[in-house]
C-alpha cells in the first residue's frame, strides 16, 4: 500500500468551499457524462454519525469503459465501473474501514481517502492521527496556479494565473500567492492506494497516485474558476442544483434516475464514515512505463462553460 498526503490551498474560506465543492462535483460530473458513460448517482441521503454528527452519504458508479486509456481497455472488460461510497461530515470527510473506491472487476484494488479542511495555508502538521499509517508518509503541496496538469485538460478560462473573479475580486494568482493571499484554506487529503498483485503492485500504485494528483489539481482549479457561478448560493440552493443535475446526468447516460434525498438532516442510514468524492476526471491516455504506449483516439468536446438546470433537462431529453 502506498500512502501520500496532498495539501491543496485555495483562495477561499472553508465555508465557501463547502458550497463550491458540491457545485463543482455536480457540474464536472455532468460535463464528463454521455450515453452509457459517466457518473451514476445511486444514493445521496442524510447520514448521522455518533462521533462526527450529521453528514451526507453518497454512493456512485463511475462508468469508465470508453474513458480508459487504450492500454487499460486492452485488459479490462467492456463494462467497467468504479463504485464510490462517501460519508461527508464537512469540514471532515473520513473513510470507512471498507474501501471507498473499488473496481467492479479488480477486487484487490482499492483507494482509501481521508480529507480535512482548515482555514490556513497548509501548515498544520500531523493533522491525520491514524493508527493505520505505519511510519512516515510523503507530503506533497499542490499549487492550483503553477503546478502543471495534462495538456488535454487545460482550459485558459480555468487557469488561476489569468482568472479574476468579478464577484469576489480574487485572482489572478501570482507567484508566492499562498504566503500573502487572504482568505486562504487548505484541503488536506490522505490517500492510500492498494493493488495486491505480485509484480505490479508498486508500479500500479505509483501510477494511480499520479492520476489522483491530476484529478485533485483539476477539480480545485475548477472550483476557483467557477466561483462566480456558485458564489452566494445557499446550502439549500446548491443541494437543489446537485439533485437536479444528478437526475439529468443519470438520464443522460441512459439510466433511470433514482429517488435522491438531499436534505441536510435525517435518520441514520449507515454506521461508517468516508470521504467526499473528487470530481470524476478521465484517466490519462499515457500508459505507465511498464505497459505498451497507447494509440491516440479522438475525445468528445467539452460541455458548455455554464450549465443551467432547464438546459440540462432539455439536453438530456434530446439525447
C-alpha positions, 0 to 999 in steps of 0.5 A, a space after each residue: 500500500 502506498 500512502 501520500 498526503 496532498 495539501 491543496 490551498 485555495 483562495 477561499 474560506 472553508 465555508 465557501 468551499 463547502 458550497 463550491 465543492 458540491 457545485 463543482 462535483 455536480 457540474 464536472 460530473 455532468 460535463 464528463 457524462 454521455 450515453 452509457 458513460 459517466 457518473 451514476 448517482 445511486 444514493 445521496 441521503 442524510 447520514 448521522 454519525 455518533 462521533 462526527 454528527 450529521 453528514 451526507 452519504 453518497 454512493 456512485 458508479 463511475 462508468 469508465 469503459 470508453 474513458 480508459 486509456 487504450 492500454 487499460 481497455 486492452 485488459 479490462 472488460 467492456 463494462 467497467 465501473 468504479 463504485 464510490 461510497 462517501 460519508 461527508 461530515 464537512 469540514 471532515 470527510 473520513 473513510 470507512 474501514 471498507 474501501 471507498 473506491 473499488 473496481 467492479 472487476 479488480 477486487 484487490 484494488 482499492 483507494 482509501 481517502 481521508 480529507 480535512 479542511 482548515 482555514 490556513 495555508 497548509 501548515 498544520 502538521 500531523 493533522 491525520 492521527 491514524 493508527 493505520 499509517 505505519 511510519 512516515 508518509 510523503 507530503 506533497 503541496 499542490 499549487 492550483 496556479 503553477 503546478 502543471 496538469 495534462 495538456 488535454 485538460 487545460 482550459 485558459 478560462 480555468 487557469 488561476 494565473 489569468 482568472 479574476 473573479 468579478 464577484 469576489 475580486 480574487 485572482 489572478 494568482 501570482 507567484 508566492 500567492 499562498 504566503 500573502 493571499 487572504 482568505 486562504 484554506 487548505 484541503 488536506 487529503 490522505 490517500 492510500 492506494 492498494 493493488 495486491 498483485 505480485 509484480 505490479 503492485 508498486 508500479 500500479 500504485 505509483 501510477 494511480 497516485 499520479 492520476 489522483 494528483 491530476 484529478 485533485 489539481 483539476 477539480 480545485 482549479 475548477 472550483 476557483 474558476 467557477 466561483 462566480 457561478 456558485 458564489 452566494 448560493 445557499 446550502 439549500 440552493 446548491 443541494 437543489 442544483 446537485 439533485 437536479 443535475 444528478 437526475 439529468 446526468 443519470 438520464 443522460 447516460 441512459 439510466 433511470 434516475 433514482 429517488 435522491 434525498 438531499 436534505 441536510 438532516 435525517 435518520 441514520 442510514 449507515 454506521 461508517 464514515 468516508 470521504 467526499 468524492 473528487 470530481 470524476 476526471 478521465 484517466 490519462 491516455 499515457 500508459 505507465 512505463 511498464 505497459 505498451 504506449 497507447 494509440 491516440 483516439 479522438 475525445 468528445 468536446 467539452 460541455 458548455 462553460 455554464 450549465 443551467 438546470 432547464 438546459 440540462 433537462 432539455 439536453 438530456 431529453 434530446 439525447 
